[in-house]
């Protein structure tokens, strides 16, 4: 655990996947369906995409500024992916608690998931798989955001990421979006009903 960071019954939900597996879409749906969850906005040194908003999708920063934050111990996790740095500030957990949320969602790769798990053992991790590698490549190309070289790099990187599926608590295949979404929602519903999270409510009834 990180000294001074209070998590108690807060759900720390980690969602990871290779690029193109549909993690972003599933994450956005989940946040719409669970308003008492908030999204952990990460810092990154990569350039923003056309549809991304500063402070909502990412905090876009320079490599020098990122490294300075890391030296100060600001990150719960950080990693270098496709030549860019990504990191989650510990202060995001404090923000979730201040806003009265029941949980916070981390959109990170397996390296980030491992770091968060080591610092916060009660966190929950979910890995999203594509139905097959051909479909993954199709999805990467259909986004029309990267050149052929970058797509090839992401495709090869996906194999390495999938090799780490065994680290995660849950694995969901995103073949049909609505079904994958329902399974992810089921995981969240179940975790929010954990006895140790609901114990205060039960004890309150006993005191009445």
C-alpha positions as CSV (number, residue, x, y, z in Angstrom):
1,X,0.0,0.0,0.0
2,X,1.1,3.6,-0.6
3,X,1.5,5.4,2.7
4,X,-1.1,8.2,3.3
5,X,-3.4,7.0,0.5
6,X,-6.7,5.8,1.8
7,X,-8.7,3.4,-0.3
8,X,-10.9,1.5,2.2
9,X,-13.9,0.2,0.2
10,X,-13.1,2.2,-2.9
11,X,-13.2,0.0,-6.0
12,X,-9.9,0.3,-7.9
13,X,-10.8,-1.2,-11.3
14,X,-8.0,-1.8,-13.8
15,X,-8.9,-2.5,-17.5
16,X,-6.3,-3.5,-20.0
17,X,-6.1,-4.8,-23.5
18,X,-4.0,-4.7,-26.6
19,X,-4.7,-1.8,-28.9
20,X,-7.8,-2.4,-31.0
21,X,-9.5,-4.9,-28.7
22,X,-12.2,-2.3,-27.8
23,X,-11.1,-1.3,-24.3
24,X,-11.8,2.4,-24.8
25,X,-15.4,1.8,-26.1
26,X,-16.1,-0.6,-23.2
27,X,-14.7,1.8,-20.7
28,X,-16.8,4.7,-21.9
29,X,-20.0,2.5,-21.7
30,X,-19.1,1.3,-18.2
31,X,-18.7,4.9,-17.0
32,X,-22.1,5.8,-18.5
33,X,-23.8,2.9,-16.7
34,X,-22.0,3.4,-13.4
35,X,-22.1,7.1,-12.6
36,X,-20.6,6.4,-9.2
37,X,-17.4,5.4,-10.9
38,X,-14.9,7.9,-12.2
39,X,-12.2,7.7,-14.8
40,X,-8.6,8.0,-13.8
41,X,-7.1,10.5,-16.3
42,X,-3.5,9.6,-17.1
43,X,-0.6,11.7,-18.2
44,X,1.1,11.0,-21.5
45,X,3.8,12.4,-23.7
46,X,2.2,11.3,-26.9
47,X,0.3,13.7,-29.2
48,X,-3.5,14.0,-28.8
49,X,-5.7,12.3,-31.4
50,X,-8.3,14.4,-33.1
51,X,-11.2,13.3,-30.8
52,X,-9.3,13.5,-27.5
53,X,-9.8,16.2,-25.0
54,X,-7.2,17.6,-22.6
55,X,-8.0,16.7,-19.0
56,X,-10.8,14.3,-20.0
57,X,-9.0,11.6,-22.1
58,X,-5.4,12.4,-21.0
59,X,-3.2,15.1,-19.6
60,X,-0.8,15.7,-22.4
61,X,2.6,16.8,-21.3
62,X,6.3,16.8,-22.4
63,X,8.7,14.1,-21.7
64,X,10.8,16.4,-19.5
65,X,7.7,17.4,-17.4
66,X,6.7,13.7,-17.1
67,X,10.1,12.7,-15.9
68,X,10.1,15.5,-13.3
69,X,6.8,14.3,-11.9
70,X,8.1,10.7,-11.7
71,X,11.2,11.9,-9.8
72,X,8.9,13.5,-7.3
73,X,7.0,10.2,-6.8
74,X,3.8,11.4,-8.3
75,X,2.8,8.3,-10.2
76,X,0.9,5.2,-9.0
77,X,2.2,3.6,-12.2
78,X,4.0,4.5,-15.4
79,X,5.2,2.8,-18.5
80,X,6.7,3.5,-21.9
81,X,4.5,2.2,-24.7
82,X,5.2,2.6,-28.4
83,X,7.9,5.2,-27.6
84,X,5.6,7.3,-25.4
85,X,5.3,7.7,-21.6
86,X,2.1,7.0,-19.7
87,X,1.5,7.5,-16.0
88,X,-1.3,7.6,-13.4
89,X,-1.0,10.1,-10.6
90,X,-1.7,8.9,-7.1
91,X,-3.8,12.1,-6.6
92,X,-6.4,10.6,-8.9
93,X,-7.4,8.2,-6.2
94,X,-7.8,11.0,-3.7
95,X,-9.9,12.9,-6.3
96,X,-12.3,9.9,-6.6
97,X,-12.8,9.8,-2.8
98,X,-13.2,13.6,-2.6
99,X,-15.9,13.4,-5.2
100,X,-17.8,10.7,-3.3
101,X,-17.3,8.0,-5.9
102,X,-17.5,4.3,-5.1
103,X,-14.7,3.5,-7.5
104,X,-12.1,4.6,-10.0
105,X,-11.3,3.1,-13.4
106,X,-7.7,2.8,-14.6
107,X,-7.1,2.4,-18.4
108,X,-3.6,1.0,-18.4
109,X,-1.4,-1.7,-20.0
110,X,-0.2,-4.8,-18.2
111,X,2.9,-3.0,-17.0
112,X,0.7,-0.4,-15.3
113,X,-1.7,-3.0,-14.0
114,X,1.2,-4.8,-12.3
115,X,2.4,-1.6,-10.6
116,X,-1.0,-0.7,-9.3
117,X,-1.6,-4.2,-8.0
118,X,1.7,-4.1,-6.2
119,X,0.8,-0.8,-4.5
120,X,-2.9,-1.5,-4.0
121,X,-3.4,-5.3,-3.5
122,X,-7.2,-5.0,-3.3
123,X,-7.5,-3.6,-6.8
124,X,-9.4,-5.5,-9.5
125,X,-8.0,-6.2,-12.9
126,X,-9.8,-7.1,-16.2
127,X,-8.2,-8.0,-19.5
128,X,-10.1,-7.5,-22.8
129,X,-9.3,-9.9,-25.6
130,X,-10.1,-9.6,-29.3
131,X,-12.0,-12.6,-30.8
132,X,-9.0,-13.4,-33.0
133,X,-5.9,-11.7,-34.4
134,X,-7.4,-11.1,-37.9
135,X,-10.2,-9.1,-36.3
136,X,-7.7,-7.2,-34.2
137,X,-5.8,-6.2,-37.3
138,X,-9.0,-5.2,-39.0
139,X,-10.0,-3.0,-36.1
140,X,-6.6,-1.3,-36.0
141,X,-6.8,-0.4,-39.7
142,X,-10.5,0.7,-39.4
143,X,-9.5,3.4,-36.9
144,X,-7.6,5.2,-39.7
145,X,-5.4,6.9,-37.0
146,X,-2.0,5.3,-37.8
147,X,0.2,4.6,-40.7
148,X,1.0,1.0,-41.8
149,X,4.3,0.9,-39.9
150,X,2.5,1.9,-36.6
151,X,-0.3,-0.6,-37.2
152,X,2.3,-3.4,-37.7
153,X,4.0,-2.3,-34.5
154,X,0.8,-2.3,-32.5
155,X,-0.2,-5.7,-33.9
156,X,3.1,-7.3,-32.9
157,X,2.9,-5.6,-29.5
158,X,-0.5,-7.1,-29.0
159,X,0.9,-10.6,-28.9
160,X,3.3,-9.7,-26.1
161,X,0.4,-8.1,-24.2
162,X,-1.9,-11.1,-24.6
163,X,0.9,-13.3,-23.1
164,X,0.3,-11.5,-19.8
165,X,-3.4,-12.4,-19.5
166,X,-2.7,-14.7,-16.6
167,X,-1.9,-11.8,-14.4
168,X,-5.5,-10.5,-14.5
169,X,-8.4,-11.4,-12.3
170,X,-10.9,-11.5,-15.2
171,X,-10.6,-12.1,-18.9
172,X,-13.4,-11.0,-21.3
173,X,-13.5,-11.6,-25.1
174,X,-14.9,-8.6,-27.0
175,X,-16.5,-10.4,-29.9
176,X,-19.9,-8.8,-29.7
177,X,-19.8,-5.4,-28.0
178,X,-23.1,-5.6,-26.1
179,X,-22.3,-9.0,-24.7
180,X,-18.8,-8.0,-23.7
181,X,-20.3,-4.9,-22.0
182,X,-22.8,-7.0,-20.1
183,X,-20.0,-9.3,-18.8
184,X,-17.9,-6.3,-17.7
185,X,-20.9,-4.8,-15.9
186,X,-21.4,-8.1,-14.2
187,X,-17.9,-8.1,-12.9
188,X,-18.4,-4.6,-11.4
189,X,-21.8,-5.4,-9.9
190,X,-20.3,-8.5,-8.2
191,X,-17.2,-6.6,-6.9
192,X,-19.3,-3.7,-5.5
193,X,-21.3,-6.3,-3.5
194,X,-18.2,-7.9,-1.8
195,X,-18.9,-8.6,1.8
196,X,-16.0,-6.4,3.1
197,X,-17.3,-3.5,1.0
198,X,-20.9,-3.9,2.2
199,X,-20.0,-4.6,5.9
200,X,-20.5,-1.0,7.0
201,X,-24.1,-1.0,5.6
202,X,-24.8,-4.3,7.4
203,X,-23.3,-3.1,10.7
204,X,-25.4,0.1,10.5
205,X,-28.6,-2.0,10.3
206,X,-27.5,-4.0,13.4
207,X,-27.1,-0.8,15.4
208,X,-30.6,0.5,14.6
